[in-house]
Amino acid sequence: MNFVRQFQENDESLWEEFVDHSNNGTLFHYRKFLVYHSPDRFKDHSLLFYTGDKLSAVLTGVERDEAGKKVFFSHPGASYGGFVFKSSSFTRADSWIENFDTYLQQNNFDQAILVQPPRIYGTLEDETLEYALLWRGFEVSEHYISSVIPLNGTEREIAQRVYKQKNRSEKFYSNLMNKSGLTFKWENDFKKFYPILAENKARYDSKPTHTLDELHRLNSLFPDRLKLLLLIKDGQPIGGTLNFIANKNTVIIFYNMMDYEFSKLQPATLQVLETIRWASNAGFKYLDFGVSQDPRAENPLTPQPSLIRFKEEFASFGLVRKVYQKNYSTI
């Protein structure tokens, strides 16, 4: 018999081990990531799915009240939530969602919102689950254009693709570094990086996703998963790129920031080039360069063409992130 049950505290080791060996689990699916937020921020309602007596999927989730509606959201505190699995035949995926529907209705939920990790996060790049969601009445309520840098080929082949897109040579960037006295430093010194991050965000009337304390806490929880690259001039950082290792396939360029006083030295470009070298040599398949929508626009689909073009110059391709939604109050 297939069934679903709510996560309990004594399930933590079982959960973490399952994510470790899953097809599409990411940094954002671990329990220790989900609970780094203050305990009063979210009401956890994560779920475990069984095929017979064997755990076959997990689903991060919180319970929220939105305008009087009881909503299951996976996951508002992470870049991705959604179903995590080891393998997903259609029959198995369909069973998960059928049981999920039944569970939510029995527990009086009015709506479900799921942010699945895109296919590049899966070892098999399997989209069977997405088809099953659509078959079971979920609709794509939001779309986001994301840019992904493929890391196939040698380090030099990857770099040459970028130079071609930018109409520059390797020597151009090498001279830029040498003549300007620039050096790179891989060091998780968030205290040096954070003023640059905060100033960049303030230029667009926003704040960083993470506080300085949260970055320190994440780094202590996941000492091998946050990689900060600093660009140094005269002993001081003039830019930095913070990368999150999502899983063995994919790295997220979470923040790519610069001191605009030095914008003519192209810190943002130099930092991404160095990140590509590092990720390629480390054996990753993709760099997720993030979404490029205009958050201030009335239409959530509104693109930022200049930002998209900047990312395309690194030989990236477009990937659509999807948010799935289903309403139960009208069923």
Order of alpha helices (4+ residues) and beta strands (2+ residues): beta-alpha-alpha-beta-beta-beta-beta-beta-alpha-beta-alpha-beta-alpha-alpha-beta-alpha-alpha-beta-beta-beta-alpha-beta-alpha-beta
